[in-house]
Amino acid sequence: MRGKAVHSVVFGMVMTILTAMLVAVTGGQAAAAQDPVRIMPLGDSITGSPGCWRAMLWNDLQDSGHTDIDFVGTRGPQGCGVDHDGDNEGHGGFLATGIADQNLLPGWLSATSPDVVLMHLGTNDAWNGRPTETILSAFTTLVTQMRADNPDMHVLVAQIIPMTPSNCGECAQRVVELNAAIPAWAAELTTAQSAVLVVDQWTGFDTAVDTYDGVHPVESGDRKIAQRWHPVLSGVLDSLS
């Protein structure tokens, strides 16, 4: 009887240990599964002042079942009149070349740890006459910094919306030239581990209707921007789930 009792005690101890190990493993998996995908909207005033396409996109994602997400950035909400996660990295007046030259992005990345970046940059570069090659070189610097922060970074890069400001007759063509060069640049930079996906924000966008000054979107423009981000971003989120 004593042998059977000892066997029962040992068996009970083993089962307790195995159960604890199983709880630890499954508990860790559950915690990992609950971590939201962190999405950084990165850009200039079109993204951040107030950038109401972000509010529309956030709610579109919620409505399509992508609820386990977190918009991130060092800048907070700037209105827009609807509930949404307003954190972003939209800096009015900033150039992609300036962000790269001043080494601003690493600090923003360190503070927010995004998994996905939505980048709509280049408007102010074109406005200030930066050559396409110079802008793309800055884009490369930014993507390299994103990957240094997160080797698995998913980068969605916009072919930016058109612009026709009254004080820049050459701006429209500069945007056309930049947008035409972005797909080949992205294809060269993309990897299996870290995709660089191009999102066409230019086609179908009408500055006469969708902006108030030839540059910054009104509600119809924000809606178009959100609608262009949504399917590509949804695909990325599906791949990460």
Steps between C-alpha positions, in 0.01 A plus 500: 500500500784733582643448150167584342468811714844621402419432135182704530683791659768498231241473226310794650815710516584425137151589387513825697829595337373412149180696558698803615723477194197475271336800663821699465536414133138556401481809717803644323352419162174668596684809618698515178183459293345795681776743409347748252668578171663842537446728199684831452349755259811693389490820297454875490189716546295276271548230763497710813323836472246364574530203261139388535555214256659328800172517691312363201755222449494406867124458494506320164744250649281451807195444280685240292602300806852635556452599862830380644700802384666802655579817307826639641705818481643772718221738396149469635150543353420825324124501484297358209177462695482119518637252749829350386852422610663830406866432573712580194831624367372773268709816514374803310756654266752217534693367201601136460850627425495707819384209715781286357771768514414594860477135610157556654338165431705274732377689805139474387540128434664439834214674679222311320631162368277466192447177307359680196568847361264691268722758331359790300801726451649708221245779460718763664810365329337547160373842605857598588643369174684196635593265213324165486828313548569698818153427638534128430840497666335646809228234479772234495659650809164496679424138407849397612436667836163328529662162445773578751223550756297200381645258242148377420361845429222524242517831314210639297625786283258733326519628150398833644184695423535766227554862584435821310581788736454844350860599571669197345433441134754216481375307802244290314759360261752442777245279678435309178874434462540390862202268486619345176833409663363355824396149379845410364664641813269294723554182299875535538478560873237243598601170659318184606548601863411867462262590220485847348152530350393783270156655553365714215357812662529705182257338256149639526593783737387840371660804662215722376245293693696310764714783646431851625826650376637265236694306765310415818199268484142578589264225615466344154878490467543346844246235407692413183828478691350269762344281232834455325688405817234261623529195270880493501521546875228239554706253300802566719294461817358172371853373438600589856201339668 
